[in-house]
Amino acid sequence: MRLYPTRTLPLLLTLSLVAGCGDDGPAGDAVVYTVPTGGGSVSVPVGDTAIELTFPASAAGRTVTLTPTTAASIGYPAEDVEAALALAPAGMTFDDPILVRPASGEPLVAHVPTAPGPQVPELLALSDDGSALLLSHFSTIAVMRLSRFPGWAAGTGTCTSGSPRAFLQPAPLLCNTVSVDCCASSASATCRLGAASLRLSFARLTTGAGAHCGGGMTDAGMMDMGGIDAGVADAGPAVDAGPPADAGADDMGSQADAGAPTDAGPVGDAGTACPGTAGPSMVRVPAGFCVDSTEVTSAQYDAFLTARGSDVSGQPASCTANTTFAPNTADFAGEVTQRPNHPVGWVDWCDAYAYCEWAGKRLCGRIGGGANAQADFIDATRSQWYYACSQGGGISYPYSGVFDLMACNTRGSDGSGAPDGTTGTVRGRLPVGSLATCQGGYPGLYDMSGNTLEWTDECAGATFSSFCQTRGGNSYASDQNAQCWWNTSSQRSYTYEHLGFRCCAD
């Protein structure tokens, strides 16, 4: 069997469990667990096995509810799923990873060709001893029946040393940076190296269950970033608890905003006209659509509020419960006066959608028009935002394939650092376009990584409470979640100081 962190579709992290096949549907009651001082572990029965979660000391005091759930709740056929385990609050994040392991059997990281959804190695992470999957957040874990994926249980070989290590490295990955030598039979793994091309294969022997469940056979896995969705999905719809307050960044006032980009008219790359009547200037990208050069600012959003007044008519059906376009903060007037060129915050999805429509544009969605399916948010042939950030799917960060702490308004992997080279400080929002080094994936686009999260028209449903993608990370983004493929998702109604948007146009 395999274990997937998932939202409503199968996502990318794979864990193979060797256990009995079991019956359809969940088994066991909900477990409410408060992490003790120093961290701790809890085991939750699911199907004919159990999943053990070990929480780090940094999670002490947090309370989670772990509930066995059904195959239907995660979008899988019942015959594919042994059981599933849901976490509440959904998408809770942890500063240090949770260790997730099966009660029996060995975990295995591998691409499953028969499973839909993105498959990519950046977040395929195992503990050093190979016994547990490392997760920083998730919503649901699905225990999959290995017998339902017969093509995956094939090949020969015997593990001779070690176990797969975390594949948490910038793309493109090199064969010798990944432990493909776990099994002797994988020593000749084939690599096709390139900006968006990787192929590696490996095998790992599993034991313990009958052959009809994959036990006693060799599980062979393959990852191929050539021709598949080259990106990673957030493992659940995050309800952002919010980072600490800006460390003075948003108190710079109008002096910090001096020289920041203002409305420059809707012109595109190389003089090609882009649609639109207001907001940031636009850049036309090779795929034929236009993208705002920066995030929408407080001053630009205030112009929209002035024009619309109290009129909230014309919203899509999913936004009928949205009764005001005003940002959800008591001092937006102060934002406009003191920080006019900072990215607007405290706006929900419906506010962003309405602004883009008013400006003669649309919230970035599907290439060619309309909303993009949430499952396609890292498909460069479909997602406008991902295409623009990743230079058509070719790079991990808008400026290159390797993280640069100095490039954008983000932080380092150790949780510290700022673009001015200091440590221990995160500067919060900065005026849009104020970091010349944070340009890309195409010339003229700024702050696609960091500064503030951005709403996109990539949603899981059509209600005010449905979850929609938020892209690009904010000023608290680490090297991992500052990548173009990284995302979180929040309910349409959600507002947050560090969540804004930019628009696209066809």
C-alpha positions as CSV (number, residue, x, y, z in Angstrom):
1,M,0.0,0.0,0.0
2,R,1.0,3.6,-0.3
3,L,0.4,6.6,1.9
4,Y,-0.4,10.0,0.2
5,P,-0.8,13.4,1.8
6,T,-3.7,14.7,-0.2
7,R,-6.3,17.4,-0.5
8,T,-9.1,16.1,-2.7
9,L,-6.9,14.7,-5.3
10,P,-3.9,12.4,-5.0
11,L,-0.7,14.5,-4.7
12,L,2.9,13.8,-4.8
13,L,4.3,12.2,-1.7
14,T,4.3,8.4,-1.7
15,L,4.7,6.0,1.1
16,S,4.5,2.2,0.6
17,L,2.9,0.2,3.4
18,V,3.2,-3.5,3.6
19,A,0.2,-4.7,5.4
20,G,-3.0,-6.8,4.9
21,C,-5.4,-5.7,2.2
22,G,-8.3,-5.0,4.6
23,D,-11.8,-3.8,3.8
24,D,-13.2,-0.7,2.2
25,G,-13.8,2.3,4.4
26,P,-12.3,3.7,7.5
27,A,-11.7,1.9,10.8
28,G,-11.4,3.4,14.2
29,D,-12.5,6.5,16.0
30,A,-11.2,10.1,15.9
31,V,-8.2,10.7,18.0
32,V,-7.7,14.1,19.7
33,Y,-4.1,14.6,20.5
34,T,-2.3,17.5,22.3
35,V,1.4,17.5,21.7
36,P,3.2,17.3,25.0
37,T,6.3,19.3,26.0
38,G,9.3,17.8,24.2
39,G,7.1,16.4,21.4
40,G,5.4,13.0,21.2
41,S,3.8,10.3,19.2
42,V,0.3,9.0,18.6
43,S,-0.9,5.9,16.7
44,V,-4.2,6.0,14.8
45,P,-5.9,2.8,13.6
46,V,-6.8,3.0,9.9
47,G,-8.1,0.0,8.0
48,D,-6.2,-3.1,9.0
49,T,-3.1,-1.1,9.9
50,A,-2.3,2.0,11.9
51,I,-0.4,5.2,11.2
52,E,2.0,6.6,13.7
53,L,2.7,10.3,13.8
54,T,5.6,11.7,15.8
55,F,5.3,15.5,16.4
56,P,8.4,17.6,17.1
57,A,9.1,19.5,20.3
58,S,8.4,22.8,18.5
59,A,4.7,21.6,18.2
60,A,4.2,21.3,21.9
61,G,0.8,22.5,23.0
62,R,-0.9,22.1,19.6
63,T,-4.0,20.1,19.5
64,V,-4.9,18.1,16.4
65,T,-7.9,15.8,15.6
66,L,-7.1,12.7,13.5
67,T,-10.1,11.1,12.0
68,P,-10.4,8.0,9.8
69,T,-12.4,9.0,6.7
70,T,-13.6,7.5,3.4
71,A,-12.1,7.1,-0.1
72,A,-14.8,9.3,-1.5
73,S,-13.7,12.2,0.7
74,I,-10.3,12.3,-1.1
75,G,-11.5,11.5,-4.6
76,Y,-10.3,8.0,-4.9
77,P,-12.2,4.8,-6.0
78,A,-13.1,2.8,-2.9
79,E,-11.3,-0.2,-4.2
80,D,-8.0,1.7,-4.4
81,V,-8.0,2.8,-0.8
82,E,-7.4,0.8,2.4
83,A,-8.3,3.8,4.5
84,A,-7.7,7.5,4.9
85,L,-6.8,9.7,7.8
86,A,-7.9,13.4,8.0
87,L,-6.2,16.1,10.1
88,A,-8.0,19.0,11.7
89,P,-7.3,21.9,11.6
90,A,-6.7,21.1,7.9
91,G,-3.4,22.3,6.6
92,M,-1.9,23.1,10.0
93,T,1.8,23.8,9.4
94,F,4.7,22.8,11.6
95,D,8.1,24.6,11.9
96,D,9.8,21.2,12.1
97,P,8.5,18.1,10.2
98,I,6.2,15.5,11.5
99,L,7.4,11.9,11.1
100,V,4.7,9.7,9.6
101,R,5.2,5.9,9.5
102,P,3.1,2.8,9.1
103,A,2.6,0.4,12.0
104,S,4.2,-2.4,9.8
105,G,6.2,-2.5,6.6
106,E,8.7,-0.2,5.0
107,P,8.1,3.3,3.5
108,L,9.0,3.8,-0.1
109,V,9.3,7.0,-2.1
110,A,8.5,6.5,-5.8
111,H,6.5,8.0,-8.6
112,V,3.3,6.1,-9.3
113,P,2.6,6.3,-13.1
114,T,-1.0,5.3,-12.7
115,A,-1.9,7.9,-10.1
116,P,-3.3,11.3,-11.4
117,G,-1.9,14.6,-10.1
118,P,1.6,16.1,-10.0
119,Q,4.6,13.9,-9.3
120,V,7.9,15.5,-8.6
121,P,10.9,14.8,-6.3
122,E,11.4,18.1,-4.5
123,L,9.2,17.1,-1.6
124,L,9.7,13.3,-1.6
125,A,11.4,13.2,1.7
126,L,12.2,10.3,4.0
127,S,13.8,10.3,7.4
128,D,17.5,9.4,7.4
129,D,16.8,5.8,8.5
130,G,14.1,5.4,5.8
131,S,11.4,4.5,8.3
132,A,9.2,7.6,8.1
133,L,7.9,10.2,5.7
134,L,8.6,13.8,6.7
135,L,5.7,16.3,6.4
136,S,5.4,19.9,7.4
137,H,1.7,20.0,6.8
138,F,-1.1,17.9,5.3
139,S,-4.9,17.6,5.3
140,T,-5.5,13.9,4.5
141,I,-3.3,10.8,4.3
142,A,-4.6,8.0,2.0
143,V,-3.5,4.4,2.5
144,M,-3.5,2.9,-0.9
145,R,-3.8,-0.7,-1.9
146,L,-0.6,-1.9,-3.6
147,S,-2.6,-4.6,-5.3
148,R,-4.5,-2.0,-7.3
149,F,-1.3,-0.8,-8.9
150,P,0.2,-4.0,-10.4
151,G,2.5,-2.2,-12.7
152,W,4.2,-0.6,-9.8
153,A,5.1,-3.9,-8.1
154,A,7.6,-5.1,-10.8
155,G,11.3,-5.5,-11.3
156,T,14.0,-7.2,-9.4
157,G,16.8,-6.3,-7.0
158,T,17.8,-6.3,-3.4
159,C,18.6,-3.3,-1.3
160,T,22.2,-3.5,-0.2
161,S,22.8,-0.2,1.7
162,G,21.1,2.7,3.3
163,S,17.7,4.1,2.4
164,P,16.5,7.0,0.2
165,R,17.3,10.4,1.6
166,A,15.2,13.6,1.3
167,F,15.1,14.9,-2.2
168,L,14.8,18.5,-0.9
169,Q,17.1,20.1,-3.4
170,P,16.9,22.8,-6.1
171,A,16.0,21.6,-9.6
172,P,17.4,20.3,-11.8
173,L,18.5,17.4,-9.6
174,L,21.6,15.5,-10.5
175,C,21.6,11.7,-10.2
176,N,24.5,11.7,-7.8
177,T,22.7,14.0,-5.4
178,V,19.9,11.5,-4.9
179,S,20.4,8.2,-3.2
180,V,19.5,6.1,-6.3
181,D,22.1,3.6,-5.1
182,C,19.7,2.2,-2.4
183,C,19.5,-0.9,-4.5
184,A,22.2,-2.4,-6.5
185,S,19.9,-2.8,-9.4
186,S,19.3,0.9,-9.7
187,A,23.0,1.8,-10.1
188,S,22.4,2.3,-13.8
189,A,19.6,4.7,-13.4
190,T,19.1,6.9,-16.5
191,C,19.3,10.7,-16.2
192,R,18.1,13.2,-18.7
193,L,19.3,16.4,-17.2
194,G,17.9,19.8,-18.1
195,A,15.9,22.7,-16.6
196,A,12.7,20.7,-16.4
197,S,13.9,17.2,-17.2
198,L,14.9,14.4,-14.8
199,R,14.5,10.7,-14.9
200,L,15.6,8.5,-12.2
201,S,14.6,5.0,-11.2
202,F,15.2,2.8,-8.3
203,A,13.8,-0.3,-6.6
204,R,13.3,-1.3,-3.0
205,L,12.4,-4.8,-1.7
206,T,9.3,-5.1,0.5
207,T,8.4,-8.0,2.7
208,G,5.7,-9.0,5.0
209,A,2.3,-9.4,3.2
210,G,1.0,-11.7,0.6
211,A,1.9,-11.3,-3.0
212,H,-1.6,-10.0,-3.8
213,C,-0.8,-7.0,-1.7
214,G,2.8,-6.5,-3.0
215,G,4.6,-8.3,-0.2
216,G,7.6,-10.3,-1.0
217,M,7.9,-8.5,-4.3
218,T,10.2,-5.6,-5.4
219,D,8.5,-2.3,-5.7
220,A,10.0,-0.4,-8.6
221,G,9.5,3.3,-8.8
222,M,10.3,5.9,-11.4
223,M,10.2,9.7,-11.4
224,D,10.2,11.5,-14.8
225,M,10.0,15.3,-14.9
226,G,10.0,15.3,-18.7
227,G,6.5,15.6,-20.0
228,I,4.7,15.5,-16.6
229,D,3.6,18.2,-14.2
230,A,6.9,19.6,-13.0
231,G,5.8,21.0,-9.7
232,V,4.7,20.3,-6.1
233,A,1.3,20.8,-4.6
234,D,0.7,22.0,-1.0
235,A,-0.4,18.9,1.0
236,G,-3.7,20.5,2.1
237,P,-5.8,23.6,2.2
238,A,-3.9,25.7,4.6
239,V,-5.7,27.9,7.1
240,D,-2.8,30.3,7.6
241,A,-2.2,31.0,11.3
242,G,-0.2,34.0,10.2
243,P,3.4,34.9,10.8
244,P,4.6,37.4,13.4
245,A,3.9,41.1,12.6
246,D,6.2,42.8,10.1
247,A,9.4,43.8,11.8
248,G,9.2,47.4,10.8
249,A,9.0,46.9,7.1
250,D,5.5,48.3,6.8
251,D,6.4,51.3,8.9
252,M,8.8,52.7,6.4
253,G,6.0,55.1,5.2
254,S,6.0,57.0,2.0
255,Q,9.8,57.4,2.0
256,A,10.1,53.6,1.3
257,D,7.6,53.9,-1.4
258,A,9.5,56.6,-3.2
259,G,10.3,55.5,-6.7
260,A,8.2,52.3,-6.6
261,P,6.3,51.5,-9.7
262,T,2.9,53.2,-10.2
263,D,0.2,52.9,-12.8
264,A,2.1,53.0,-16.1
265,G,-0.8,52.0,-18.4
266,P,-1.6,48.6,-19.9
267,V,1.4,48.2,-22.2
268,G,3.1,44.9,-22.9
269,D,6.4,43.4,-23.8
270,A,8.1,45.0,-26.8
271,G,5.3,47.5,-27.2
272,T,2.6,44.9,-27.8
273,A,-0.6,46.2,-26.3
274,C,-2.2,44.4,-23.4
275,P,-5.8,44.8,-22.4
276,G,-6.7,46.6,-19.2
277,T,-7.6,50.1,-18.1
278,A,-6.1,50.4,-14.6
279,G,-3.6,48.9,-12.1
280,P,0.0,47.8,-12.8
281,S,1.5,47.9,-16.2
282,M,1.4,44.5,-17.9
283,V,3.9,42.2,-19.6
284,R,3.0,40.0,-22.5
285,V,4.6,36.6,-22.2
286,P,5.5,34.1,-25.0
287,A,2.4,32.0,-24.4
288,G,0.3,35.0,-25.7
289,F,-1.3,36.4,-22.5
290,C,-0.5,39.4,-20.3
291,V,0.5,39.5,-16.6
292,D,0.6,42.4,-14.2
293,S,4.2,43.5,-13.8
294,T,3.7,43.7,-10.0
295,E,1.2,42.9,-7.3
296,V,-1.7,45.3,-7.1
297,T,-0.9,48.1,-4.6
298,S,-2.9,49.7,-1.9
299,A,-3.2,52.9,-3.9
300,Q,-4.4,51.0,-7.0
301,Y,-6.9,49.1,-5.0
302,D,-8.2,52.3,-3.4
303,A,-8.9,53.7,-6.8
304,F,-11.1,50.6,-7.4
305,L,-13.0,51.2,-4.1
306,T,-13.5,54.9,-5.0
307,A,-15.0,53.9,-8.4
308,R,-17.2,51.1,-7.1
309,G,-18.4,52.7,-3.9
310,S,-20.8,50.4,-2.1
311,D,-21.8,48.6,-5.4
312,V,-21.0,44.9,-5.1
313,S,-23.2,43.7,-7.9
314,G,-22.0,41.5,-10.8
315,Q,-20.0,39.1,-8.7
316,P,-19.9,35.4,-9.7
317,A,-22.2,33.0,-7.9
318,S,-19.4,31.8,-5.6
319,C,-19.2,35.4,-4.2
320,T,-22.9,36.2,-3.4
321,A,-22.0,36.2,0.3
322,N,-19.3,38.9,-0.3
323,T,-21.0,42.1,0.9
324,T,-18.1,44.5,0.6
325,F,-14.9,45.0,-1.4
326,A,-13.2,46.9,1.4
327,P,-10.1,45.3,2.9
328,N,-10.7,43.6,6.2
329,T,-8.6,46.0,8.2
330,A,-9.5,49.0,10.4
331,D,-6.8,51.2,8.9
332,F,-6.8,50.8,5.2
333,A,-6.8,54.6,4.8
334,G,-3.5,54.6,6.7
335,E,-2.2,51.9,4.3
336,V,-3.0,54.1,1.3
337,T,-1.5,57.2,2.9
338,Q,1.7,55.7,4.4
339,R,2.3,52.7,2.1
340,P,0.6,53.4,-1.2
341,N,3.0,51.3,-3.3
342,H,3.0,48.3,-0.9
343,P,1.0,45.3,-2.1
344,V,-2.6,45.5,-0.9
345,G,-3.5,43.0,1.8
346,W,-6.6,41.9,3.7
347,V,-8.6,41.2,0.5
348,D,-10.5,37.9,-0.1
349,W,-10.6,36.0,-3.4
350,C,-13.9,37.7,-4.4
351,D,-12.4,41.2,-3.9
352,A,-9.4,40.3,-6.1
353,Y,-11.6,38.8,-8.8
354,A,-13.8,42.0,-8.8
355,Y,-10.8,44.3,-9.0
356,C,-9.3,42.5,-12.0
357,E,-12.7,42.5,-13.8
358,W,-13.1,46.3,-13.1
359,A,-9.6,46.9,-14.5
360,G,-10.4,45.2,-17.7
361,K,-8.4,42.1,-16.8
362,R,-9.0,38.9,-15.0
363,L,-7.7,37.1,-12.0
364,C,-4.9,34.8,-13.3
365,G,-6.4,31.4,-14.1
366,R,-6.2,29.1,-17.2
367,I,-4.2,29.9,-20.3
368,G,-6.7,30.6,-23.0
369,G,-9.4,31.9,-20.7
370,G,-11.5,31.1,-17.6
371,A,-10.7,29.4,-14.4
372,N,-7.9,26.9,-14.1
373,A,-8.6,23.5,-12.4
374,Q,-7.0,23.4,-9.0
375,A,-5.3,20.1,-9.9
376,D,-3.5,21.9,-12.8
377,F,-2.0,24.7,-10.8
378,I,1.6,23.5,-11.6
379,D,0.9,22.7,-15.2
380,A,2.8,25.3,-17.3
381,T,0.5,24.5,-20.3
382,R,-2.6,25.5,-18.3
383,S,-1.8,27.7,-15.3
384,Q,-1.1,31.4,-16.2
385,W,0.5,32.2,-12.9
386,Y,2.8,29.1,-12.9
387,Y,3.8,29.6,-16.5
388,A,4.7,33.3,-15.9
389,C,6.7,32.6,-12.7
390,S,8.6,29.5,-13.9
391,Q,9.4,30.8,-17.4
392,G,7.1,28.2,-18.9
393,G,7.9,25.5,-16.4
394,G,11.7,25.7,-16.9
395,I,12.9,27.1,-13.6
396,S,12.1,26.7,-9.9
397,Y,12.4,30.4,-9.0
398,P,11.5,33.3,-11.2
399,Y,15.1,34.5,-11.4
400,S,16.9,31.1,-11.8
401,G,16.8,27.4,-10.8
402,V,18.6,27.9,-7.5
403,F,17.5,29.9,-4.4
404,D,19.2,33.3,-3.8
405,L,18.4,34.8,-0.5
406,M,19.4,38.2,-1.8
407,A,17.1,38.2,-4.9
408,C,13.6,38.6,-3.5
409,N,11.8,39.6,-0.3
410,T,12.0,36.1,1.3
411,R,13.9,34.4,4.1
412,G,16.4,31.6,4.2
413,S,15.9,27.9,4.9
414,D,16.9,28.4,8.5
415,G,14.1,30.8,9.0
416,S,16.2,33.9,9.1
417,G,17.7,36.3,6.7
418,A,16.5,39.3,4.6
419,P,17.4,40.6,1.2
420,D,19.7,43.2,2.7
421,G,21.9,40.4,4.0
422,T,21.0,40.7,7.6
423,T,20.1,37.7,9.7
424,G,17.4,37.2,12.3
425,T,15.1,39.7,10.6
426,V,12.2,39.4,8.2
427,R,11.2,42.7,6.7
428,G,7.6,42.1,5.8
429,R,6.0,43.7,2.7
430,L,8.1,46.0,0.6
431,P,7.0,48.4,-2.1
432,V,6.2,46.4,-5.3
433,G,9.1,46.1,-7.8
434,S,11.5,47.7,-5.3
435,L,14.0,44.7,-5.6
436,A,15.4,44.8,-9.1
437,T,16.9,41.3,-8.5
438,C,13.5,39.8,-8.1
439,Q,12.6,39.9,-11.8
440,G,11.2,37.0,-13.8
441,G,10.3,34.4,-14.9
442,Y,10.0,36.9,-17.9
443,P,11.6,40.4,-18.1
444,G,9.4,43.0,-16.5
445,L,7.7,40.8,-14.0
446,Y,8.5,41.5,-10.4
447,D,7.9,39.8,-7.0
448,M,6.5,36.5,-8.3
449,S,8.4,35.0,-5.4
450,G,8.0,36.5,-1.9
451,N,6.7,39.9,-0.7
452,T,3.1,38.7,-0.5
453,L,1.0,35.7,-1.4
454,E,-1.2,36.0,-4.5
455,W,-4.7,34.8,-5.1
456,T,-5.3,32.9,-8.4
457,D,-8.5,31.7,-10.1
458,E,-7.7,28.0,-9.3
459,C,-10.4,26.8,-6.9
460,A,-11.7,23.5,-5.7
461,G,-15.4,24.5,-5.7
462,A,-17.9,27.2,-6.4
463,T,-18.9,28.4,-3.0
464,F,-17.7,31.2,-0.7
465,S,-16.1,28.6,1.5
466,S,-14.4,26.7,-1.3
467,F,-10.6,26.7,-1.3
468,C,-8.6,28.6,-3.9
469,Q,-4.8,28.6,-4.6
470,T,-2.5,31.3,-3.2
471,R,0.8,31.5,-4.9
472,G,4.4,32.7,-4.6
473,G,5.0,32.9,-0.9
474,N,5.3,36.1,1.1
475,S,8.2,37.8,3.0
476,Y,8.3,34.9,5.4
477,A,8.8,32.3,2.6
478,S,11.6,29.9,2.9
479,D,13.8,28.7,0.1
480,Q,11.3,25.8,-0.3
481,N,8.0,27.7,-0.4
482,A,9.5,30.6,-2.4
483,Q,9.6,28.3,-5.5
484,C,7.1,28.8,-8.3
485,W,5.5,25.4,-7.8
486,W,4.8,26.0,-4.1
487,N,1.3,27.1,-3.0
488,T,-1.2,27.1,-0.2
489,S,-4.9,27.3,-0.6
490,S,-7.4,29.2,1.5
491,Q,-11.2,29.7,1.5
492,R,-12.5,32.4,-0.8
493,S,-13.6,34.4,2.2
494,Y,-10.2,34.3,3.9
495,T,-8.2,37.6,4.4
496,Y,-4.7,38.1,5.6
497,E,-2.3,41.0,5.8
498,H,0.2,39.2,3.6
499,L,-2.2,37.9,0.9
500,G,-2.8,40.0,-2.2
501,F,-3.0,39.4,-5.9
502,R,-2.1,40.4,-9.5
503,C,-4.2,40.2,-12.6
504,C,-3.8,38.6,-16.1
505,A,-5.3,39.3,-19.4
506,D,-5.8,37.4,-22.7
